[in-house]
Amino acid sequence: MSGPKITVVGSVNLDFVATAPTLPAPGETVTGATLARHPGGKGANQALAARRLGAQVALVGRVGVDALADEALALLRAEGVDLSACEADARAPTGVALIAVSAEGENQIVVAPGANAAFGPERLPAAIDGALVCQLELPVETVAAAVARASGFVCVNLAPAADIPDAVFARADLLVANEAEARFYGERLHRAAGQVAITLGARGAELWRGGERLASAVPPSVEVVDTTGAGDCFVAALTVALLEGRGYEAALTFACAAGALAATRPGAQPSLPTRADIEARS
């Protein structure tokens, strides 16, 4: 693969996924579930998604010194993501996500971040070449420092929603948020200097800049199995498409298709589509 060069600074988790007929209400116990384990974490998911779409990808992250670390990194390692800057932290365990998935593919997620939460700015490389992709499953100060050290295109996935410095909004070339996150940030999103992508679930996505809508797109119709990782796939696909020089509408359409296909299979990383998968649906 000889596509765009992308560094992902982000989280690495191992996902424990319980698929049940329904999701529990507060205080309710739901039984009859099946359990699976999959590599996950927003950073790792986005790194693998970009790799499967043809990018040259390095992941900067942290895992623990424990039995979960190798399993959490297995798919990334097998598919050629550069893990030389993904180090083990003896002070904290590998991050874990507990995910409940309903028969309709909707999910509930609780994350125990472990080593991700202990990843401070002092552990970042001094400079970040090529494009940078970040999310907010690391400490905000680490994300802000990574953005400040980047020399190329910067994408920040504003998930999970958190208060971030104005400098990140000013520097990012692309911000990505879902509808709930967009409500959290409000008009601050549209005062950002770069492009803003807002995902709308099954209704697709919109791309904005300075309060002006640049493009909108809808995903292909698919049978949803598990939405875990679909948003991460969208982020990676939109970044890759923009770096390849696609127009706004074409890039957004490509990203919507990628996110939709990621929802057709179980697990965050196992479900991530290749470029051939997406082109076959075009």
MIKOLMI-607484 format. One record per residue (C-alpha): residue number from 1; residue in one letter; x, y, z. Coordinates in pm, whole numbers. Example, Ala and Ser with C-alpha at 12.3 -4.5 7.8 and 13.67 -1.06 7.14 Angstrom:
<atoms>
<atom pos="1" code="a" u="1230" v="-450" w="780"/>
<atom pos="2" code="s" u="1367" v="-106" w="714"/>
</atoms>
This chain:
<atoms>
<atom pos="1" code="m" u="0" v="0" w="0"/>
<atom pos="2" code="s" u="133" v="345" w="-91"/>
<atom pos="3" code="g" u="-153" v="574" w="10"/>
<atom pos="4" code="p" u="-143" v="884" w="232"/>
<atom pos="5" code="k" u="73" v="880" w="544"/>
<atom pos="6" code="i" u="-135" v="902" w="862"/>
<atom pos="7" code="t" u="-37" v="900" w="1229"/>
<atom pos="8" code="v" u="-316" v="811" w="1470"/>
<atom pos="9" code="v" u="-269" v="923" w="1829"/>
<atom pos="10" code="g" u="-535" v="739" w="2019"/>
<atom pos="11" code="s" u="-675" v="469" w="2241"/>
<atom pos="12" code="v" u="-628" v="94" w="2234"/>
<atom pos="13" code="n" u="-881" v="-135" w="2405"/>
<atom pos="14" code="l" u="-993" v="-492" w="2411"/>
<atom pos="15" code="d" u="-1371" v="-509" w="2361"/>
<atom pos="16" code="f" u="-1588" v="-761" w="2546"/>
<atom pos="17" code="v" u="-1909" v="-771" w="2343"/>
<atom pos="18" code="a" u="-2230" v="-925" w="2477"/>
<atom pos="19" code="t" u="-2497" v="-961" w="2208"/>
<atom pos="20" code="a" u="-2844" v="-994" w="2358"/>
<atom pos="21" code="p" u="-3205" v="-983" w="2232"/>
<atom pos="22" code="t" u="-3253" v="-640" w="2392"/>
<atom pos="23" code="l" u="-3046" v="-381" w="2577"/>
<atom pos="24" code="p" u="-3110" v="-352" w="2952"/>
<atom pos="25" code="a" u="-3295" v="-61" w="3104"/>
<atom pos="26" code="p" u="-3146" v="92" w="3421"/>
<atom pos="27" code="g" u="-3156" v="-170" w="3696"/>
<atom pos="28" code="e" u="-3260" v="-448" w="3456"/>
<atom pos="29" code="t" u="-3077" v="-776" w="3390"/>
<atom pos="30" code="v" u="-3094" v="-923" w="3040"/>
<atom pos="31" code="t" u="-2991" v="-1284" w="2991"/>
<atom pos="32" code="g" u="-2946" v="-1512" w="2688"/>
<atom pos="33" code="a" u="-2650" v="-1315" w="2550"/>
<atom pos="34" code="t" u="-2347" v="-1445" w="2362"/>
<atom pos="35" code="l" u="-1999" v="-1312" w="2443"/>
<atom pos="36" code="a" u="-1715" v="-1229" w="2204"/>
<atom pos="37" code="r" u="-1378" v="-1053" w="2240"/>
<atom pos="38" code="h" u="-1251" v="-813" w="1974"/>
<atom pos="39" code="p" u="-968" v="-560" w="1950"/>
<atom pos="40" code="g" u="-1105" v="-206" w="1980"/>
<atom pos="41" code="g" u="-1050" v="147" w="2105"/>
<atom pos="42" code="k" u="-1125" v="450" w="1888"/>
<atom pos="43" code="g" u="-761" v="512" w="1804"/>
<atom pos="44" code="a" u="-689" v="152" w="1711"/>
<atom pos="45" code="n" u="-1014" v="124" w="1514"/>
<atom pos="46" code="q" u="-939" v="435" w="1312"/>
<atom pos="47" code="a" u="-581" v="324" w="1250"/>
<atom pos="48" code="l" u="-691" v="-15" w="1116"/>
<atom pos="49" code="a" u="-974" v="138" w="911"/>
<atom pos="50" code="a" u="-733" v="380" w="741"/>
<atom pos="51" code="r" u="-489" v="96" w="677"/>
<atom pos="52" code="r" u="-756" v="-119" w="512"/>
<atom pos="53" code="l" u="-841" v="177" w="289"/>
<atom pos="54" code="g" u="-486" v="200" w="162"/>
<atom pos="55" code="a" u="-312" v="448" w="392"/>
<atom pos="56" code="q" u="32" v="409" w="548"/>
<atom pos="57" code="v" u="-54" v="419" w="917"/>
<atom pos="58" code="a" u="135" v="450" w="1245"/>
<atom pos="59" code="l" u="-42" v="427" w="1581"/>
<atom pos="60" code="v" u="85" v="616" w="1884"/>
<atom pos="61" code="g" u="-80" v="470" w="2193"/>
<atom pos="62" code="r" u="-42" v="279" w="2518"/>
<atom pos="63" code="v" u="-133" v="-69" w="2641"/>
<atom pos="64" code="g" u="-63" v="-241" w="2971"/>
<atom pos="65" code="v" u="189" v="-510" w="3057"/>
<atom pos="66" code="d" u="-74" v="-782" w="3070"/>
<atom pos="67" code="a" u="-234" v="-1069" w="2883"/>
<atom pos="68" code="l" u="-481" v="-841" w="2702"/>
<atom pos="69" code="a" u="-222" v="-627" w="2524"/>
<atom pos="70" code="d" u="-123" v="-868" w="2248"/>
<atom pos="71" code="e" u="-487" v="-952" w="2178"/>
<atom pos="72" code="a" u="-575" v="-582" w="2158"/>
<atom pos="73" code="l" u="-298" v="-519" w="1902"/>
<atom pos="74" code="a" u="-329" v="-842" w="1704"/>
<atom pos="75" code="l" u="-519" v="-719" w="1398"/>
<atom pos="76" code="l" u="-318" v="-398" w="1374"/>
<atom pos="77" code="r" u="5" v="-594" w="1378"/>
<atom pos="78" code="a" u="-122" v="-852" w="1127"/>
<atom pos="79" code="e" u="-227" v="-585" w="877"/>
<atom pos="80" code="g" u="88" v="-377" w="883"/>
<atom pos="81" code="v" u="6" v="-80" w="1107"/>
<atom pos="82" code="d" u="332" v="63" w="1245"/>
<atom pos="83" code="l" u="321" v="-3" w="1620"/>
<atom pos="84" code="s" u="674" v="114" w="1705"/>
<atom pos="85" code="a" u="531" v="406" w="1905"/>
<atom pos="86" code="c" u="261" v="198" w="2077"/>
<atom pos="87" code="e" u="431" v="115" w="2406"/>
<atom pos="88" code="a" u="349" v="-84" w="2717"/>
<atom pos="89" code="d" u="287" v="97" w="3045"/>
<atom pos="90" code="a" u="377" v="-102" w="3357"/>
<atom pos="91" code="r" u="166" v="131" w="3573"/>
<atom pos="92" code="a" u="-175" v="69" w="3417"/>
<atom pos="93" code="p" u="-369" v="-215" w="3251"/>
<atom pos="94" code="t" u="-473" v="-237" w="2888"/>
<atom pos="95" code="g" u="-798" v="-49" w="2830"/>
<atom pos="96" code="v" u="-1119" v="-250" w="2823"/>
<atom pos="97" code="a" u="-1461" v="-172" w="2675"/>
<atom pos="98" code="l" u="-1773" v="-354" w="2793"/>
<atom pos="99" code="i" u="-2023" v="-346" w="2506"/>
<atom pos="100" code="a" u="-2384" v="-464" w="2499"/>
<atom pos="101" code="v" u="-2536" v="-505" w="2151"/>
<atom pos="102" code="s" u="-2905" v="-561" w="2077"/>
<atom pos="103" code="a" u="-3053" v="-777" w="1803"/>
<atom pos="104" code="e" u="-3109" v="-452" w="1605"/>
<atom pos="105" code="g" u="-2740" v="-361" w="1625"/>
<atom pos="106" code="e" u="-2772" v="-75" w="1876"/>
<atom pos="107" code="n" u="-2515" v="-67" w="2155"/>
<atom pos="108" code="q" u="-2430" v="53" w="2504"/>
<atom pos="109" code="i" u="-2062" v="96" w="2591"/>
<atom pos="110" code="v" u="-1872" v="138" w="2918"/>
<atom pos="111" code="v" u="-1497" v="194" w="2893"/>
<atom pos="112" code="a" u="-1231" v="134" w="3158"/>
<atom pos="113" code="p" u="-948" v="330" w="2990"/>
<atom pos="114" code="g" u="-652" v="193" w="3184"/>
<atom pos="115" code="a" u="-326" v="280" w="3008"/>
<atom pos="116" code="n" u="-506" v="520" w="2775"/>
<atom pos="117" code="a" u="-584" v="751" w="3068"/>
<atom pos="118" code="a" u="-219" v="739" w="3180"/>
<atom pos="119" code="f" u="-90" v="851" w="2837"/>
<atom pos="120" code="g" u="44" v="1199" w="2908"/>
<atom pos="121" code="p" u="185" v="1454" w="2659"/>
<atom pos="122" code="e" u="541" v="1374" w="2766"/>
<atom pos="123" code="r" u="509" v="1037" w="2593"/>
<atom pos="124" code="l" u="430" v="1185" w="2251"/>
<atom pos="125" code="p" u="690" v="1206" w="1973"/>
<atom pos="126" code="a" u="853" v="1548" w="1943"/>
<atom pos="127" code="a" u="707" v="1601" w="1595"/>
<atom pos="128" code="i" u="429" v="1438" w="1394"/>
<atom pos="129" code="d" u="475" v="1423" w="1018"/>
<atom pos="130" code="g" u="207" v="1360" w="760"/>
<atom pos="131" code="a" u="-160" v="1368" w="858"/>
<atom pos="132" code="l" u="-277" v="1330" w="1218"/>
<atom pos="133" code="v" u="-597" v="1170" w="1344"/>
<atom pos="134" code="c" u="-699" v="1203" w="1711"/>
<atom pos="135" code="q" u="-1002" v="1124" w="1927"/>
<atom pos="136" code="l" u="-1086" v="1209" w="2288"/>
<atom pos="137" code="e" u="-1032" v="873" w="2460"/>
<atom pos="138" code="l" u="-692" v="1003" w="2573"/>
<atom pos="139" code="p" u="-635" v="1291" w="2817"/>
<atom pos="140" code="v" u="-736" v="1620" w="2654"/>
<atom pos="141" code="e" u="-393" v="1770" w="2719"/>
<atom pos="142" code="t" u="-233" v="1485" w="2523"/>
<atom pos="143" code="v" u="-464" v="1540" w="2228"/>
<atom pos="144" code="a" u="-396" v="1915" w="2235"/>
<atom pos="145" code="a" u="-20" v="1857" w="2244"/>
<atom pos="146" code="a" u="-39" v="1612" w="1951"/>
<atom pos="147" code="v" u="-238" v="1863" w="1746"/>
<atom pos="148" code="a" u="19" v="2134" w="1825"/>
<atom pos="149" code="r" u="306" v="1909" w="1709"/>
<atom pos="150" code="a" u="144" v="1809" w="1379"/>
<atom pos="151" code="s" u="283" v="1956" w="1059"/>
<atom pos="152" code="g" u="18" v="1830" w="814"/>
<atom pos="153" code="f" u="-356" v="1772" w="787"/>
<atom pos="154" code="v" u="-524" v="1732" w="1128"/>
<atom pos="155" code="c" u="-850" v="1547" w="1194"/>
<atom pos="156" code="v" u="-999" v="1545" w="1544"/>
<atom pos="157" code="n" u="-1290" v="1316" w="1617"/>
<atom pos="158" code="l" u="-1472" v="1496" w="1900"/>
<atom pos="159" code="a" u="-1572" v="1174" w="2073"/>
<atom pos="160" code="p" u="-1649" v="1118" w="2347"/>
<atom pos="161" code="a" u="-1757" v="1480" w="2395"/>
<atom pos="162" code="a" u="-1526" v="1680" w="2624"/>
<atom pos="163" code="d" u="-1423" v="2040" w="2673"/>
<atom pos="164" code="i" u="-1117" v="2099" w="2456"/>
<atom pos="165" code="p" u="-895" v="2405" w="2409"/>
<atom pos="166" code="d" u="-974" v="2668" w="2149"/>
<atom pos="167" code="a" u="-635" v="2598" w="1990"/>
<atom pos="168" code="v" u="-756" v="2254" w="1879"/>
<atom pos="169" code="f" u="-1061" v="2405" w="1707"/>
<atom pos="170" code="a" u="-837" v="2665" w="1542"/>
<atom pos="171" code="r" u="-578" v="2414" w="1417"/>
<atom pos="172" code="a" u="-792" v="2119" w="1304"/>
<atom pos="173" code="d" u="-853" v="2088" w="930"/>
<atom pos="174" code="l" u="-1140" v="1847" w="1001"/>
<atom pos="175" code="l" u="-1359" v="1801" w="1306"/>
<atom pos="176" code="v" u="-1599" v="1505" w="1321"/>
<atom pos="177" code="a" u="-1892" v="1476" w="1562"/>
<atom pos="178" code="n" u="-2218" v="1285" w="1580"/>
<atom pos="179" code="e" u="-2548" v="1459" w="1651"/>
<atom pos="180" code="a" u="-2520" v="1432" w="2030"/>
<atom pos="181" code="e" u="-2163" v="1559" w="2027"/>
<atom pos="182" code="a" u="-2260" v="1843" w="1792"/>
<atom pos="183" code="r" u="-2524" v="1952" w="2043"/>
<atom pos="184" code="f" u="-2261" v="1946" w="2319"/>
<atom pos="185" code="y" u="-2027" v="2178" w="2126"/>
<atom pos="186" code="g" u="-2304" v="2397" w="1983"/>
<atom pos="187" code="e" u="-2207" v="2700" w="1777"/>
<atom pos="188" code="r" u="-1844" v="2650" w="1872"/>
<atom pos="189" code="l" u="-1829" v="2388" w="1598"/>
<atom pos="190" code="h" u="-1926" v="2634" w="1329"/>
<atom pos="191" code="r" u="-1674" v="2890" w="1450"/>
<atom pos="192" code="a" u="-1392" v="2640" w="1389"/>
<atom pos="193" code="a" u="-1142" v="2723" w="1117"/>
<atom pos="194" code="g" u="-1164" v="2395" w="927"/>
<atom pos="195" code="q" u="-1429" v="2160" w="795"/>
<atom pos="196" code="v" u="-1685" v="2005" w="1028"/>
<atom pos="197" code="a" u="-1847" v="1669" w="954"/>
<atom pos="198" code="i" u="-2162" v="1583" w="1148"/>
<atom pos="199" code="t" u="-2283" v="1225" w="1128"/>
<atom pos="200" code="l" u="-2658" v="1159" w="1137"/>
<atom pos="201" code="g" u="-2677" v="782" w="1179"/>
<atom pos="202" code="a" u="-2884" v="611" w="911"/>
<atom pos="203" code="r" u="-2962" v="954" w="760"/>
<atom pos="204" code="g" u="-2600" v="998" w="652"/>
<atom pos="205" code="a" u="-2374" v="1296" w="719"/>
<atom pos="206" code="e" u="-2315" v="1662" w="642"/>
<atom pos="207" code="l" u="-1995" v="1858" w="584"/>
<atom pos="208" code="w" u="-1981" v="2221" w="698"/>
<atom pos="209" code="r" u="-1738" v="2511" w="713"/>
<atom pos="210" code="g" u="-1800" v="2843" w="883"/>
<atom pos="211" code="g" u="-2171" v="2772" w="918"/>
<atom pos="212" code="e" u="-2211" v="2691" w="547"/>
<atom pos="213" code="r" u="-2303" v="2340" w="440"/>
<atom pos="214" code="l" u="-2056" v="2214" w="181"/>
<atom pos="215" code="a" u="-2204" v="1870" w="112"/>
<atom pos="216" code="s" u="-2441" v="1601" w="235"/>
<atom pos="217" code="a" u="-2454" v="1228" w="168"/>
<atom pos="218" code="v" u="-2658" v="924" w="261"/>
<atom pos="219" code="p" u="-2526" v="572" w="321"/>
<atom pos="220" code="p" u="-2625" v="267" w="118"/>
<atom pos="221" code="s" u="-2906" v="56" w="260"/>
<atom pos="222" code="v" u="-2758" v="-226" w="470"/>
<atom pos="223" code="e" u="-2871" v="-483" w="723"/>
<atom pos="224" code="v" u="-2733" v="-356" w="1054"/>
<atom pos="225" code="v" u="-2570" v="-616" w="1279"/>
<atom pos="226" code="d" u="-2350" v="-408" w="1512"/>
<atom pos="227" code="t" u="-2285" v="-32" w="1494"/>
<atom pos="228" code="t" u="-1970" v="-54" w="1711"/>
<atom pos="229" code="g" u="-1681" v="98" w="1516"/>
<atom pos="230" code="a" u="-1897" v="241" w="1236"/>
<atom pos="231" code="g" u="-1826" v="598" w="1345"/>
<atom pos="232" code="d" u="-1453" v="528" w="1365"/>
<atom pos="233" code="c" u="-1463" v="384" w="1015"/>
<atom pos="234" code="f" u="-1638" v="700" w="891"/>
<atom pos="235" code="v" u="-1364" v="919" w="1044"/>
<atom pos="236" code="a" u="-1085" v="720" w="881"/>
<atom pos="237" code="a" u="-1257" v="699" w="543"/>
<atom pos="238" code="l" u="-1334" v="1071" w="528"/>
<atom pos="239" code="t" u="-976" v="1157" w="622"/>
<atom pos="240" code="v" u="-833" v="922" w="359"/>
<atom pos="241" code="a" u="-1072" v="1049" w="91"/>
<atom pos="242" code="l" u="-991" v="1415" w="159"/>
<atom pos="243" code="l" u="-616" v="1343" w="162"/>
<atom pos="244" code="e" u="-658" v="1173" w="-176"/>
<atom pos="245" code="g" u="-807" v="1496" w="-310"/>
<atom pos="246" code="r" u="-1168" v="1384" w="-353"/>
<atom pos="247" code="g" u="-1429" v="1657" w="-365"/>
<atom pos="248" code="y" u="-1648" v="1725" w="-65"/>
<atom pos="249" code="e" u="-1950" v="1528" w="-182"/>
<atom pos="250" code="a" u="-1746" v="1235" w="-314"/>
<atom pos="251" code="a" u="-1541" v="1216" w="7"/>
<atom pos="252" code="l" u="-1851" v="1228" w="225"/>
<atom pos="253" code="t" u="-2029" v="963" w="16"/>
<atom pos="254" code="f" u="-1723" v="735" w="43"/>
<atom pos="255" code="a" u="-1713" v="782" w="421"/>
<atom pos="256" code="c" u="-2086" v="714" w="461"/>
<atom pos="257" code="a" u="-2053" v="392" w="262"/>
<atom pos="258" code="a" u="-1756" v="282" w="473"/>
<atom pos="259" code="g" u="-1940" v="348" w="799"/>
<atom pos="260" code="a" u="-2251" v="166" w="678"/>
<atom pos="261" code="l" u="-2056" v="-143" w="575"/>
<atom pos="262" code="a" u="-1880" v="-149" w="914"/>
<atom pos="263" code="a" u="-2223" v="-193" w="1074"/>
<atom pos="264" code="t" u="-2300" v="-511" w="878"/>
<atom pos="265" code="r" u="-2066" v="-737" w="1075"/>
<atom pos="266" code="p" u="-2003" v="-790" w="1448"/>
<atom pos="267" code="g" u="-1711" v="-634" w="1632"/>
<atom pos="268" code="a" u="-1537" v="-301" w="1582"/>
<atom pos="269" code="q" u="-1217" v="-405" w="1404"/>
<atom pos="270" code="p" u="-1326" v="-731" w="1238"/>
<atom pos="271" code="s" u="-1609" v="-539" w="1069"/>
<atom pos="272" code="l" u="-1395" v="-267" w="908"/>
<atom pos="273" code="p" u="-1427" v="-278" w="527"/>
<atom pos="274" code="t" u="-1153" v="-267" w="265"/>
<atom pos="275" code="r" u="-1153" v="-27" w="-26"/>
<atom pos="276" code="a" u="-1267" v="-315" w="-251"/>
<atom pos="277" code="d" u="-1566" v="-374" w="-19"/>
<atom pos="278" code="i" u="-1672" v="-12" w="-53"/>
<atom pos="279" code="e" u="-1618" v="10" w="-429"/>
<atom pos="280" code="a" u="-1827" v="-305" w="-474"/>
<atom pos="281" code="r" u="-2121" v="-120" w="-319"/>
<atom pos="282" code="s" u="-2074" v="197" w="-525"/>
</atoms>
